[in-house]
Amino acid sequence: MIKMKNPKRVVNYVKNNLNEVKHTTLNPEGPGVVRIHMVPPKYDGPEPAGSVVILNGMDIIPINVSWAVLLSMLIDSINEYNGRPITEEEVVKIIESTVISARSVYRFVPKYLLKKDIFRIMNTFKQIAYGEMPDEDIEYLSMGEYADNMRAPHRMDLMVSAMTRDGNWHCNQNCLHCYAAHQPQAEEKELSTDEWKQIIDKCRKVCIPQVTFTGGEPTMREDLPELINHAKWFVTRLNTNGIKLTKEYCKQLLDASLDSLQITFYSHDEKIHNELVGAPMYSKTLDGIKNALEAGLNLSINTPLCTHNKDYTETLKFLHELGVTYVTCSGLITTGNAALPESENLQLSKEEITTILKDAVDYAYANEMELSFTSPGWIDEEFFEKNGLATPTCGACLSNMAITPGGNVVPCQSWLTDGNLGNFLDEDWEKIWYSGKCENRRYYSGMMTGLCPLRATSEMQIGGTHDEK
């Protein structure tokens, strides 16, 4: 990596060219696809900060200014081929074109060094995307360390479907632990197709590289495949209960270039699953899982844990036999239905959930499954370090935010009672992002305390100032 003080030419290039997310895809139609989104920092000082690269919507890699400049030029050269597969001869032309562009900024750096750095960039990203140890020494940053440089969250959750419509319940289940049930902002009048497309377009404009389609139950909207297709530029994910995932619907999702799909599945035991979802939908959800796997969609299964499904390892065995590789589990988010006694009585203790997760981790590792626990504040950090798991943290107003069915911005998709931060369509994004409420929430998220503010509202509040600690 080139080590040099940023000359005026570099600063000018960053100021004029690194003001939007740059995206390209390597090996788009073959195995080992690598989707690259380079997210620029905000620019408000004499020396620009480094950028962040997001690979396949998963790995977040900080890069310095020199690599950001070279990668920007490389992406521009690749995108001249309009996303089609590129021959080896064309790769040579792309590298040469990038070197020529780079020489306009780094005039005194030899061509062979620029070419060497370009190959290092490409090799590093491929190694990380393929799960290999990179040759380069990556100086990773936490989201908290990078927070001051961010223009927007890396992911926006789009709650395209409301919990009620025209005063009636609007979900094909009635989950005992539903965090959105009976929440005021989850019952707003839904935006139209065109309005959601405007939101998607604005997400790109304000430098958000990932969107998740969620709800409510997003498949209740007939236009969902159309909305996903409109969001092809982003890394896209769909969170669903799987009930509507017929073979034909899965084909529509595949044709819309959906990047990943998460289905909520409570238990291998039909009786327990149906009891927790409040409807006899086990067989339809199971069919949805099978159809998604058959279609080749990138599938993960999420299981919220409680006393009724504490035999989670048995569910993992069941999923493994189906061919599921990626699984997540969580504690209960104590909002909506989960704040009612019927749900609270089924909450697991820290000791119980730790024991369940330990058994699950052992099974997952032994059977080549990838498992994550996604709820901050439930388990001691030492457990995650000891068992090789990422420690979950709150990303509200930092790595992720959400937009309600009516277009209002909230800190996260579970934060649906305590007011909103502004309307995404009607208000300037910077007014929302730099508002006192949003900055205050981002400040606490950036502390990386490992706490969920919805479980510790006495310690974490959306309003106020940094001094109120």
RODO-2510 file (C-alpha; in nm, 4 decimals, decimal comma):
residues 469
     n   res          X          Y          Z
     1     m     0,0000     0,0000     0,0000
     2     i     0,1416     0,3385    -0,1027
     3     k     0,2475     0,5435     0,1991
     4     m     0,2574     0,9145     0,1277
     5     k     0,1095     1,2400     0,2447
     6     n    -0,1937     1,3269     0,0387
     7     p    -0,0937     1,5928    -0,2170
     8     k    -0,3425     1,8446    -0,3498
     9     r    -0,4205     1,6265    -0,6528
    10     v    -0,5283     1,3419    -0,4246
    11     v    -0,7400     1,5681    -0,2055
    12     n    -0,9089     1,7165    -0,5117
    13     y    -0,9782     1,3715    -0,6552
    14     v    -1,1356     1,2555    -0,3298
    15     k    -1,3437     1,5714    -0,3006
    16     n    -1,4707     1,5522    -0,6592
    17     n    -1,5032     1,1775    -0,7122
    18     l    -1,5528     0,9994    -0,3796
    19     n    -1,8906     1,1479    -0,2964
    20     e    -2,1070     0,8445    -0,3671
    21     v    -2,0967     0,4702    -0,3068
    22     k    -1,9124     0,2951    -0,5894
    23     h    -2,0185    -0,0569    -0,6768
    24     t    -1,9057    -0,3365    -0,9037
    25     t    -1,9199    -0,7148    -0,9177
    26     l    -1,6322    -0,9503    -0,9902
    27     n    -1,7122    -1,2825    -1,1586
    28     p    -2,0853    -1,1963    -1,1815
    29     e    -2,2039    -1,5182    -1,3468
    30     g    -1,9614    -1,7719    -1,2070
    31     p    -1,8921    -1,9333    -0,8717
    32     g    -1,7183    -1,7098    -0,6231
    33     v    -1,8987    -1,3867    -0,7056
    34     v    -1,7572    -1,0825    -0,5233
    35     r    -1,9830    -0,7783    -0,4879
    36     i    -1,7916    -0,4654    -0,3902
    37     h    -1,9473    -0,1514    -0,2446
    38     m    -1,6980     0,1218    -0,1556
    39     v    -1,8544     0,3683     0,0881
    40     p    -1,6888     0,7112     0,1039
    41     p    -1,6443     0,9044     0,4292
    42     k    -1,7937     1,2445     0,4872
    43     y    -1,5556     1,5148     0,3687
    44     d    -1,5258     1,8069     0,6089
    45     g    -1,1560     1,8699     0,6707
    46     p    -0,8255     1,9400     0,4975
    47     e    -0,7241     1,5723     0,4963
    48     p    -0,9768     1,3126     0,3714
    49     a    -1,0382     1,0013     0,5783
    50     g    -1,0194     0,6490     0,4429
    51     s    -1,3174     0,4686     0,2959
    52     v    -1,4926     0,1444     0,3844
    53     v    -1,5388    -0,1501     0,1489
    54     i    -1,8288    -0,3907     0,2009
    55     l    -1,7829    -0,7307     0,0367
    56     n    -2,0932    -0,9325    -0,0500
    57     g    -2,2833    -0,7383     0,2145
    58     m    -2,0897    -0,9135     0,4919
    59     d    -1,7267    -0,8168     0,5420
    60     i    -1,6494    -0,4514     0,6213
    61     i    -1,2923    -0,3559     0,5287
    62     p    -1,1363    -0,0151     0,6060
    63     i    -0,8994     0,1107     0,3362
    64     n    -0,6731     0,4141     0,3298
    65     v    -0,7041     0,7047     0,0877
    66     s    -0,4540     0,5640    -0,1624
    67     w    -0,6370     0,2350    -0,1965
    68     a    -0,9702     0,4213    -0,2133
    69     v    -0,8460     0,6283    -0,5079
    70     l    -0,7136     0,3229    -0,6924
    71     l    -1,0255     0,1182    -0,6192
    72     s    -1,2488     0,4016    -0,7384
    73     m    -1,0648     0,4104    -1,0697
    74     l    -1,0640     0,0301    -1,0954
    75     i    -1,4405     0,0159    -1,0392
    76     d    -1,4953     0,2806    -1,3070
    77     s    -1,2875     0,0768    -1,5530
    78     i    -1,4682    -0,2496    -1,4712
    79     n    -1,8115    -0,0896    -1,5013
    80     e    -1,7408     0,0146    -1,8596
    81     y    -1,8161    -0,3507    -1,9437
    82     n    -2,1737    -0,3137    -1,8096
    83     g    -2,1669    -0,6098    -1,5724
    84     r    -2,0983    -0,8796    -1,8296
    85     p    -1,8307    -1,1488    -1,7797
    86     i    -1,4835    -1,0187    -1,8634
    87     t    -1,2163    -1,2101    -2,0553
    88     e    -0,8530    -1,2353    -1,9436
    89     e    -0,7536    -1,0000    -2,2248
    90     e    -1,0068    -0,7465    -2,1021
    91     v    -0,8725    -0,7766    -1,7472
    92     v    -0,5340    -0,6661    -1,8801
    93     k    -0,6990    -0,3678    -2,0492
    94     i    -0,8829    -0,2783    -1,7274
    95     i    -0,5592    -0,2804    -1,5281
    96     e    -0,3820    -0,0677    -1,7881
    97     s    -0,6715     0,1792    -1,7982
    98     t    -0,6694     0,2047    -1,4188
    99     v    -0,2945     0,2673    -1,4133
   100     i    -0,3313     0,5476    -1,6684
   101     s    -0,6049     0,7084    -1,4571
   102     a    -0,3983     0,6677    -1,1403
   103     r    -0,1003     0,8419    -1,2986
   104     s    -0,3102     1,1578    -1,3301
   105     v    -0,3221     1,1679    -0,9490
   106     y     0,0004     0,9905    -0,8496
   107     r     0,2244     1,1368    -1,1204
   108     f     0,5562     1,0350    -0,9687
   109     v     0,4674     0,6799    -0,8702
   110     p     0,6066     0,4253    -1,1197
   111     k     0,3514     0,2345    -1,3248
   112     y     0,4733    -0,1016    -1,1978
   113     l     0,4045     0,0036    -0,8364
   114     l     0,0544     0,1221    -0,9227
   115     k    -0,0137    -0,2034    -1,1060
   116     k     0,1215    -0,4001    -0,8106
   117     d    -0,1125    -0,2189    -0,5709
   118     i    -0,4115    -0,2801    -0,7984
   119     f    -0,3403    -0,6538    -0,7976
   120     r    -0,2978    -0,6442    -0,4194
   121     i    -0,6386    -0,4804    -0,3840
   122     m    -0,8097    -0,7398    -0,6041
   123     n    -0,6323    -1,0316    -0,4374
   124     t    -0,7104    -0,9062    -0,0864
   125     f    -1,0817    -0,8696    -0,1551
   126     k    -1,1051    -1,2098    -0,3211
   127     q    -0,9286    -1,3757    -0,0279
   128     i    -1,1619    -1,2141     0,2251
   129     a    -1,4749    -1,2875     0,0201
   130     y    -1,3707    -1,6532    -0,0118
   131     g    -1,3130    -1,6826     0,3627
   132     e    -0,9337    -1,7011     0,3335
   133     m    -0,6747    -1,5246     0,5474
   134     p    -0,5632    -1,2173     0,3484
   135     d    -0,1961    -1,1680     0,2719
   136     e    -0,2295    -0,8005     0,3643
   137     d    -0,2278    -0,6830     0,7246
   138     i    -0,5754    -0,5285     0,7532
   139     e    -0,6111    -0,2738     1,0333
   140     y    -0,9747    -0,3356     1,1185
   141     l    -1,1802    -0,0638     1,2873
   142     s    -1,4901    -0,1037     1,4983
   143     m    -1,8019     0,0787     1,3838
   144     g    -1,7596     0,3023     1,6858
   145     e    -1,4103     0,4053     1,5763
   146     y    -1,5324     0,4915     1,2269
   147     a    -1,8636     0,6525     1,3309
   148     d    -1,7510     1,0153     1,2948
   149     n    -1,6667     0,9553     0,9276
   150     m    -2,0047     0,8099     0,8300
   151     r    -2,2595     0,9868     0,6101
   152     a    -2,5326     0,7267     0,6622
   153     p    -2,5817     0,3755     0,8018
   154     h    -2,4529     0,0867     0,5948
   155     r    -2,7958    -0,0785     0,5958
   156     m    -3,1502     0,0520     0,5837
   157     d    -3,4337    -0,1837     0,6798
   158     l    -3,7426    -0,1110     0,4709
   159     m    -4,0611    -0,2035     0,6588
   160     v    -4,2669    -0,2246     0,3415
   161     s    -4,5625    -0,4046     0,5008
   162     a    -4,7624    -0,2797     0,8001
   163     m    -4,9027    -0,4978     1,0768
   164     t    -5,2542    -0,3731     1,0024
   165     r    -5,4303    -0,2560     0,6873
   166     d    -5,7646    -0,0740     0,6872
   167     g    -5,7960    -0,1496     1,0576
   168     n    -5,7535    -0,5257     1,0133
   169     w    -5,4651    -0,7547     1,1069
   170     h    -5,2348    -0,7796     0,8047
   171     c    -5,0030    -1,0725     0,8657
   172     n    -5,0494    -1,4411     0,7869
   173     q    -4,9279    -1,5275     1,1378
   174     n    -4,9792    -1,3829     1,4858
   175     c    -4,6483    -1,4555     1,6562
   176     l    -4,6425    -1,4705     2,0332
   177     h    -4,3102    -1,2827     2,0393
   178     c    -4,3717    -1,0361     1,7516
   179     y    -4,1768    -0,7166     1,8300
   180     a    -4,3856    -0,5090     1,5852
   181     a    -4,7341    -0,6153     1,6927
   182     h    -4,9527    -0,3292     1,8190
   183     q    -4,6687    -0,0801     1,7783
   184     p    -4,7982     0,2585     1,6532
   185     q    -4,5383     0,3033     1,3805
   186     a    -4,5816    -0,0525     1,2548
   187     e    -4,9476     0,0224     1,1824
   188     e    -4,8996     0,3266     0,9589
   189     k    -5,0652     0,3443     0,6179
   190     e    -4,8318     0,1753     0,3714
   191     l    -4,6552     0,3750     0,1038
   192     s    -4,7286     0,3055    -0,2623
   193     t    -4,4988     0,1177    -0,4997
   194     d    -4,3723     0,4431    -0,6514
   195     e    -4,3077     0,5942    -0,3084
   196     w    -4,1012     0,2927    -0,2013
   197     k    -3,9054     0,3166    -0,5253
   198     q    -3,8346     0,6813    -0,4440
   199     i    -3,7094     0,5722    -0,1014
   200     i    -3,4842     0,3086    -0,2575
   201     d    -3,3421     0,5663    -0,5002
   202     k    -3,2798     0,8125    -0,2178
   203     c    -3,1023     0,5426    -0,0123
   204     r    -2,8492     0,5136    -0,2931
   205     k    -2,8163     0,8908    -0,3217
   206     v    -2,7288     0,9296     0,0481
   207     c    -2,4660     0,6492     0,0352
   208     i    -2,6517     0,3523     0,1853
   209     p    -2,5266     0,0320     0,0147
   210     q    -2,7587    -0,2312     0,1674
   211     v    -3,1359    -0,2606     0,2077
   212     t    -3,3406    -0,5252     0,3852
   213     f    -3,7059    -0,5809     0,2981
   214     t    -3,8954    -0,6548     0,6152
   215     g    -4,2254    -0,5793     0,7859
   216     g    -4,4601    -0,6909     0,9230
   217     e    -4,4532    -0,9678     0,6678
   218     p    -4,3129    -0,8172     0,3456
   219     t    -4,4467    -1,0920     0,1177
   220     m    -4,7987    -0,9644     0,1935
   221     r    -4,7218    -0,6951    -0,0662
   222     e    -4,7880    -0,8106    -0,4226
   223     d    -4,5244    -0,5689    -0,5545
   224     l    -4,2386    -0,7052    -0,3404
   225     p    -4,0465    -0,8752    -0,6267
   226     e    -4,0795    -0,5521    -0,8243
   227     l    -3,9339    -0,3514    -0,5346
   228     i    -3,6467    -0,5978    -0,4886
   229     n    -3,5730    -0,5823    -0,8598
   230     h    -3,5661    -0,2016    -0,8381
   231     a    -3,2987    -0,2346    -0,5671
   232     k    -3,0550    -0,4482    -0,7728
   233     w    -2,7716    -0,2000    -0,7211
   234     f    -2,7821    -0,2643    -0,3443
   235     v    -2,6977    -0,5704    -0,1442
   236     t    -3,0534    -0,6892    -0,0800
   237     r    -3,1989    -0,9136     0,1869
   238     l    -3,5510    -1,0338     0,2575
   239     n    -3,6749    -1,1255     0,6064
   240     t    -3,9864    -1,3435     0,5893
   241     n    -4,1793    -1,6215     0,7588
   242     g    -4,1500    -1,8224     0,4373
   243     i    -4,5200    -1,9009     0,4015
   244     k    -4,5557    -1,7523     0,0520
   245     l    -4,2307    -1,8936    -0,0847
   246     t    -4,3704    -2,1202    -0,3535
   247     k    -4,1372    -2,2468    -0,6250
   248     e    -4,2635    -1,9778    -0,8612
   249     y    -4,2193    -1,7037    -0,5991
   250     c    -3,8623    -1,8177    -0,5281
   251     k    -3,7917    -1,7957    -0,9014
   252     q    -3,9215    -1,4376    -0,8983
   253     l    -3,6855    -1,3540    -0,6117
   254     l    -3,3948    -1,5134    -0,7959
   255     d    -3,4804    -1,3220    -1,1142
   256     a    -3,4932    -1,0013    -0,9073
   257     s    -3,1307    -1,0687    -0,7998
   258     l    -3,2111    -1,0995    -0,4285
   259     d    -2,8786    -1,1441    -0,2481
   260     s    -2,9943    -1,3204     0,0676
   261     l    -3,3067    -1,4540     0,2300
   262     q    -3,3785    -1,5043     0,6002
   263     i    -3,6677    -1,7220     0,7136
   264     t    -3,7863    -1,7321     1,0744
   265     f    -3,8338    -2,0909     1,1914
   266     y    -3,9064    -2,1519     1,5580
   267     s    -3,8802    -2,5276     1,5932
   268     h    -3,8487    -2,8636     1,4210
   269     d    -4,1477    -2,9605     1,6339
   270     e    -4,4636    -2,8693     1,4413
   271     k    -4,6737    -2,8197     1,7534
   272     i    -4,4220    -2,5824     1,9145
   273     h    -4,3664    -2,3845     1,5941
   274     n    -4,7394    -2,3373     1,5355
   275     e    -4,7974    -2,2368     1,8971
   276     l    -4,5277    -1,9686     1,8797
   277     v    -4,6426    -1,8261     1,5436
   278     g    -5,0096    -1,8321     1,6418
   279     a    -5,1205    -2,0154     1,3267
   280     p    -5,1006    -2,3666     1,1735
   281     m    -4,8303    -2,2629     0,9263
   282     y    -4,5477    -2,5078     0,9999
   283     s    -4,5865    -2,7057     0,6791
   284     k    -4,6002    -2,3940     0,4595
   285     t    -4,2900    -2,2448     0,6227
   286     l    -4,1109    -2,5772     0,5836
   287     d    -4,2113    -2,5887     0,2163
   288     g    -4,0783    -2,2336     0,1807
   289     i    -3,7408    -2,3399     0,3218
   290     k    -3,7230    -2,6366     0,0844
   291     n    -3,8257    -2,4255    -0,2156
   292     a    -3,5667    -2,1582    -0,1340
   293     l    -3,2921    -2,4197    -0,1097
   294     e    -3,4001    -2,5850    -0,4337
   295     a    -3,4019    -2,2482    -0,6125
   296     g    -3,0449    -2,1783    -0,5018
   297     l    -3,1287    -1,8706    -0,2974
   298     n    -2,8720    -1,7671    -0,0353
   299     l    -3,0717    -1,8801     0,2681
   300     s    -3,0286    -1,8385     0,6420
   301     i    -3,2674    -1,9505     0,9149
   302     n    -3,3299    -1,7392     1,2247
   303     t    -3,4727    -1,8792     1,5474
   304     p    -3,5779    -1,6523     1,8373
   305     l    -3,5163    -1,8575     2,1503
   306     c    -3,7502    -1,9061     2,4465
   307     t    -3,8369    -2,1804     2,6952
   308     h    -4,0625    -2,3593     2,4441
   309     n    -3,7872    -2,4175     2,1861
   310     k    -3,4843    -2,4513     2,4109
   311     d    -3,4052    -2,7837     2,2415
   312     y    -3,2516    -2,5669     1,9693
   313     t    -2,9823    -2,8186     1,8816
   314     e    -3,2546    -3,0603     1,7692
   315     t    -3,3824    -2,7903     1,5348
   316     l    -3,0287    -2,7458     1,4016
   317     k    -3,0074    -3,1192     1,3321
   318     f    -3,3365    -3,0983     1,1439
   319     l    -3,2193    -2,7989     0,9393
   320     h    -2,8848    -2,9636     0,8659
   321     e    -3,0642    -3,2637     0,7183
   322     l    -3,2567    -3,0261     0,4911
   323     g    -2,9310    -2,8778     0,3637
   324     v    -2,9327    -2,5494     0,5555
   325     t    -2,5842    -2,4101     0,6211
   326     y    -2,6364    -2,0622     0,7666
   327     v    -2,8294    -2,0164     1,0903
   328     t    -2,8807    -1,7393     1,3417
   329     c    -3,0549    -1,7318     1,6755
   330     s    -3,1520    -1,4544     1,9124
   331     g    -3,3079    -1,3623     2,2397
   332     l    -3,6484    -1,1972     2,2444
   333     i    -3,6794    -0,8270     2,1636
   334     t    -3,9028    -0,7054     2,4444
   335     t    -4,1322    -0,4779     2,2443
   336     g    -4,4758    -0,5369     2,0925
   337     n    -4,6157    -0,8777     2,1842
   338     a    -4,2846    -0,9727     2,3453
   339     a    -4,3474    -0,7122     2,6162
   340     l    -4,6712    -0,8842     2,7214
   341     p    -4,6818    -1,1337     3,0108
   342     e    -4,7599    -1,4244     2,7755
   343     s    -4,4228    -1,3720     2,6099
   344     e    -4,2227    -1,2462     2,9063
   345     n    -4,3057    -1,5645     3,0969
   346     l    -4,1179    -1,7598     2,8296
   347     q    -3,7990    -1,5524     2,8463
   348     l    -3,4796    -1,7470     2,9028
   349     s    -3,2274    -1,6535     3,1692
   350     k    -2,8696    -1,5659     3,0761
   351     e    -2,7538    -1,9012     3,2100
   352     e    -3,0150    -2,0927     3,0099
   353     i    -2,9472    -1,9161     2,6822
   354     t    -2,5703    -1,9548     2,7307
   355     t    -2,6084    -2,3299     2,7769
   356     i    -2,8356    -2,3579     2,4729
   357     l    -2,5952    -2,1589     2,2581
   358     k    -2,2904    -2,3590     2,3708
   359     d    -2,4543    -2,6848     2,2616
   360     a    -2,5629    -2,5225     1,9356
   361     v    -2,2133    -2,3920     1,8609
   362     d    -2,0612    -2,7349     1,9203
   363     y    -2,3101    -2,8959     1,6827
   364     a    -2,2699    -2,6266     1,4169
   365     y    -1,8897    -2,6505     1,4157
   366     a    -1,9006    -3,0295     1,3997
   367     n    -2,1367    -3,0215     1,1013
   368     e    -1,9934    -2,7303     0,9005
   369     m    -2,2821    -2,4956     0,9734
   370     e    -2,2242    -2,1238     1,0310
   371     l    -2,4032    -1,9914     1,3395
   372     s    -2,4400    -1,6402     1,4790
   373     f    -2,6138    -1,5028     1,7866
   374     t    -2,7583    -1,1607     1,7078
   375     s    -2,8931    -1,0161     2,0339
   376     p    -2,6631    -0,7811     2,2287
   377     g    -2,6641    -0,7850     2,6060
   378     w    -2,7788    -1,1411     2,6658
   379     i    -2,4495    -1,3259     2,7045
   380     d    -2,1083    -1,2306     2,8458
   381     e    -1,8555    -1,1172     2,5856
   382     e    -1,6033    -1,3779     2,7012
   383     f    -1,8362    -1,6518     2,5746
   384     f    -1,8219    -1,5186     2,2191
   385     e    -1,4448    -1,4793     2,2284
   386     k    -1,3966    -1,8297     2,3659
   387     n    -1,6264    -1,9880     2,1078
   388     g    -1,5116    -1,7951     1,8027
   389     l    -1,8334    -1,5979     1,7527
   390     a    -1,8737    -1,2306     1,6710
   391     t    -1,9965    -1,0328     1,9711
   392     p    -2,3353    -0,8761     1,8883
   393     t    -2,3650    -0,5014     1,9426
   394     c    -2,6377    -0,2439     1,8938
   395     g    -2,6083    -0,0722     1,5550
   396     a    -2,9021     0,1680     1,5887
   397     c    -2,8316     0,4965     1,4035
   398     l    -2,4838     0,3637     1,3256
   399     s    -2,4608     0,0526     1,1081
   400     n    -2,8350     0,0240     1,0541
   401     m    -3,1609     0,2183     1,0686
   402     a    -3,5149     0,1514     0,9492
   403     i    -3,7966     0,3160     0,7586
   404     t    -4,1510     0,2485     0,8771
   405     p    -4,4442     0,1535     0,6487
   406     g    -4,5359     0,5223     0,6285
   407     g    -4,1851     0,6420     0,5415
   408     n    -4,0594     0,7601     0,8805
   409     v    -3,7025     0,6942     0,9949
   410     v    -3,6457     0,5114     1,3254
   411     p    -3,3202     0,3985     1,4944
   412     c    -3,3878     0,0308     1,4180
   413     q    -3,6767    -0,1829     1,2974
   414     s    -3,7743    -0,2745     1,6548
   415     w    -3,7845     0,0892     1,7761
   416     l    -4,1484     0,1586     1,6945
   417     t    -4,2974     0,3319     1,9977
   418     d    -4,0715     0,6207     2,0991
   419     g    -4,1242     0,8643     1,8104
   420     n    -3,9355     0,8920     1,4823
   421     l    -3,6392     1,0893     1,3520
   422     g    -3,8139     1,2437     1,0516
   423     n    -3,9773     1,1471     0,7237
   424     f    -3,7313     1,0011     0,4730
   425     l    -3,9100     1,1302     0,1624
   426     d    -4,0031     1,4751     0,2876
   427     e    -3,6946     1,5797     0,4841
   428     d    -3,3327     1,6358     0,3905
   429     w    -3,1225     1,3330     0,4899
   430     e    -2,8533     1,5383     0,6604
   431     k    -3,1196     1,6972     0,8814
   432     i    -3,2192     1,3485     0,9990
   433     w    -2,8671     1,2026     1,0245
   434     y    -2,7238     1,4976     1,2184
   435     s    -3,0287     1,5622     1,4358
   436     g    -2,9731     1,5617     1,8109
   437     k    -3,1743     1,2439     1,8611
   438     c    -2,9922     1,0528     1,5877
   439     e    -2,6463     1,1725     1,6916
   440     n    -2,7169     1,0857     2,0526
   441     r    -2,8278     0,7334     1,9647
   442     r    -2,5231     0,6953     1,7366
   443     y    -2,2955     0,8131     2,0171
   444     y    -2,4198     0,5379     2,2486
   445     s    -2,4125     0,2734     1,9739
   446     g    -2,0553     0,3788     1,8969
   447     m    -1,9552     0,3022     2,2553
   448     m    -1,9982    -0,0677     2,1617
   449     t    -2,1294    -0,1539     2,5065
   450     g    -2,2955    -0,4754     2,3948
   451     l    -2,6313    -0,3593     2,5314
   452     c    -2,9673    -0,3360     2,3574
   453     p    -3,1316    -0,0045     2,4546
   454     l    -3,4744    -0,1635     2,4176
   455     r    -3,3757    -0,4000     2,7005
   456     a    -3,2099    -0,1268     2,9062
   457     t    -3,4193     0,1835     2,8472
   458     s    -3,3205     0,3313     3,1812
   459     e    -2,9603     0,3529     3,0589
   460     m    -3,0098     0,4316     2,6905
   461     q    -3,2547     0,6924     2,5674
   462     i    -3,3138     0,8156     2,2166
   463     g    -3,3311     1,1798     2,3228
   464     g    -3,1091     1,4074     2,5244
   465     t    -2,7426     1,4944     2,4840
   466     h    -2,4106     1,3172     2,5257
   467     d    -2,3737     1,4634     2,8720
   468     e    -2,6771     1,2761     2,9979
   469     k    -2,4937     0,9615     3,1016
***
